[in-house]
Amino acid sequence: MTHEPVELVIFDCDGVLVDSEKIYCRVDREVFASLGAEFTEAEMIDYFVGSSHAMLTSIVEERRGRPLEPGWQSPFKQRYEDALDAELTAVEGITDVLDTLPLPYCLASNGSHPSIRKNLGRAGLLDRFEGRMFSARDVTHGKPAPDLFLHAAATMGVPPERCAVVEDSPYGIQAARAAGMRAFGYTGGLTAPDRLTGPRTVVFADMRELPGLLGAAV
């Protein structure tokens, strides 16, 4: 089976560029418990890694058995900021990948633009993605819908079938497949490999492997 050549690499942000998912999962779990919604560590990974804000809110509301107040996250924002300021780093190997990648690339995340910019800044990656950052807030539906990846590809001027998506969550992989793009599932973070495997998907554990895998996909 032949593929169209890869002309654009679309990176997720959290868990792919910045090693933030373990921080979010820990703080989220504490916050949700204080709101009356208890989750195990395994549930945190299964339900929330890569989820949109709307999806996250819905799951928490279902677990606690009643709606959350509008703006419910506001009192907890500083808790997240402090943890990210203290602990956030770039994903191991990603700077090497960006230094050597012979293809155009961009970023597409379910996070908000301010959150994306802050986390890239903390990890020393912001200048590499200036002008090429796309947020779920830019489209009607975030991942697992394909809207965000299709929007990024259209803005970058590349057909979906010539795009490769690098993701670490089932939601992101699902979105990439729905968009008709090739998916590369990174398992060096929290998500188990069996949750990312499937059609048109390459699963890998070391970010430094990515350029070679992309080359094989050309």
C-alpha positions in Angstrom: 0.0 0.0 0.0 1.5 3.4 -1.0 1.0 6.6 0.9 0.9 10.2 -0.1 4.2 11.8 1.0 4.2 13.5 4.4 4.3 17.3 3.9 3.3 18.5 7.4 3.7 17.2 10.9 1.0 18.3 13.4 2.1 18.0 17.1 -0.2 17.8 20.0 1.1 19.9 22.9 0.5 18.4 26.3 2.3 15.1 26.7 3.9 15.4 23.2 5.9 18.6 23.3 5.7 19.4 27.1 5.7 16.8 29.8 2.5 18.2 31.5 0.0 15.3 31.6 1.4 13.8 34.9 1.2 17.3 36.5 -2.4 17.9 35.3 -3.5 14.4 36.3 -2.2 14.9 39.8 -3.6 18.3 40.4 -6.9 17.5 38.6 -7.4 14.5 40.9 -6.9 16.7 44.0 -9.3 19.4 42.6 -12.0 16.9 41.5 -11.9 15.2 45.0 -12.4 18.6 46.7 -15.5 19.1 44.4 -16.9 15.7 45.4 -15.7 13.6 42.4 -13.3 10.9 43.3 -11.2 9.2 40.6 -8.5 6.5 40.7 -5.1 7.2 39.0 -6.0 4.8 36.2 -9.4 6.6 35.7 -7.6 9.9 35.5 -5.4 8.7 32.6 -8.3 6.9 30.8 -10.8 9.7 31.1 -8.9 12.9 31.0 -5.6 12.7 29.1 -6.2 14.6 25.9 -9.8 15.5 26.8 -11.5 18.8 25.9 -12.7 21.2 28.7 -16.3 20.4 27.9 -15.7 16.6 28.1 -13.7 17.0 31.3 -16.5 19.0 32.9 -19.2 16.5 31.8 -17.3 13.6 33.3 -16.7 15.4 36.6 -20.4 16.4 36.8 -21.5 12.8 36.1 -19.2 11.4 38.9 -20.3 14.0 41.5 -24.0 13.7 40.5 -24.7 17.4 40.1 -23.6 20.3 37.9 -20.6 22.4 38.5 -20.9 26.1 38.9 -19.9 28.3 36.0 -16.3 29.3 36.4 -15.7 26.4 38.8 -12.0 26.2 37.8 -11.1 29.8 38.7 -10.3 29.2 42.4 -7.9 26.5 41.5 -6.0 28.3 38.7 -3.0 29.3 40.9 -2.6 25.7 42.1 -2.1 24.6 38.5 0.2 27.6 37.7 2.4 26.9 40.7 2.8 23.2 39.8 3.6 23.9 36.2 6.0 26.6 37.0 7.9 24.3 39.4 7.8 21.1 37.4 7.1 21.5 33.6 9.8 20.5 31.2 10.0 19.7 27.5 9.3 16.1 26.6 12.6 14.2 26.5 14.0 14.2 23.0 11.6 16.7 21.4 14.2 19.5 21.0 16.4 17.0 19.1 13.4 16.1 16.9 12.5 19.8 16.1 16.2 20.6 15.4 16.5 17.8 12.8 12.9 17.5 11.3 13.1 18.2 7.6 9.4 18.9 7.3 7.2 21.9 8.1 5.4 21.4 11.5 2.7 23.0 13.6 0.8 22.5 16.8 -2.9 21.6 17.4 -4.1 21.3 21.0 -7.4 21.0 22.9 -5.9 23.6 25.3 -6.6 27.3 25.1 -4.2 29.7 23.4 -3.0 31.2 26.7 -2.3 27.8 28.2 -0.5 26.6 25.1 1.7 29.7 25.0 2.5 29.5 28.7 3.4 25.9 28.7 5.6 26.2 25.5 7.3 29.2 27.2 8.0 27.2 30.4 9.5 24.5 28.3 11.6 26.8 26.1 9.7 25.9 22.9 7.5 28.9 22.2 9.7 30.5 19.5 9.6 27.2 17.5 5.8 27.4 17.1 5.1 31.1 16.8 2.4 31.7 14.3 1.7 27.9 14.0 -0.4 27.2 17.0 -4.0 26.0 16.8 -6.4 25.6 19.7 -9.7 23.7 20.0 -11.2 27.2 20.8 -10.6 28.0 17.1 -13.2 25.4 15.9 -16.6 24.2 16.8 -15.6 20.8 18.2 -12.2 19.8 19.7 -10.7 16.4 19.7 -11.9 13.6 19.3 -13.7 15.4 16.4 -11.4 16.0 13.4 -12.2 19.7 13.1 -9.0 21.0 14.8 -6.6 18.9 12.7 -8.5 19.8 9.5 -8.4 23.5 10.4 -4.6 23.3 11.1 -4.0 21.5 7.8 -6.1 24.0 5.8 -4.4 27.0 7.4 -1.0 25.5 6.7 -2.1 24.7 3.1 -1.5 20.9 3.2 -4.1 18.3 2.2 -5.2 16.0 5.2 -3.8 12.9 3.5 -0.3 14.4 3.5 -0.4 15.2 7.2 1.1 13.2 10.0 -0.2 13.8 13.6 1.8 13.1 16.7 -0.5 12.3 19.7 -0.3 10.7 23.1 -4.1 10.3 23.8 -6.8 8.1 22.4 -8.9 11.2 21.7 -6.1 12.7 19.6 -5.5 9.5 17.7 -9.2 9.2 17.0 -9.3 12.8 15.7 -6.3 12.1 13.4 -7.9 9.0 11.9 -11.3 10.9 11.5 -9.4 13.6 9.6 -7.8 11.1 7.2 -4.3 11.7 8.5 -1.6 9.3 9.5 -1.3 9.0 13.3 1.9 8.5 15.4 1.0 7.5 18.9 3.6 8.4 21.5 3.6 6.1 24.5 6.5 7.6 26.5 4.1 9.4 28.8 1.0 8.1 30.6 -1.0 6.3 27.9 -0.6 2.5 27.4 0.3 1.4 23.9 -2.8 -0.7 23.5 -5.0 2.4 23.8 -3.3 4.0 20.8 -2.9 1.1 18.4 -5.1 0.8 15.3 -5.4 1.6 11.6 -3.0 4.1 10.0 -1.2 4.4 13.4 2.4 3.9 14.3 3.0 3.5 18.0 6.4 4.5 19.5 7.9 5.1 22.9 11.0 7.3 22.3 10.5 10.7 20.8 13.9 10.5 19.1 12.5 7.7 16.9 10.0 10.1 15.2 12.1 11.5 12.3 13.0 8.0 11.2 9.4 6.8 11.5 8.2 9.8 9.5 10.9 9.1 6.9 9.6 5.6 6.5 6.1 7.0 6.0 7.1 9.3 3.2 
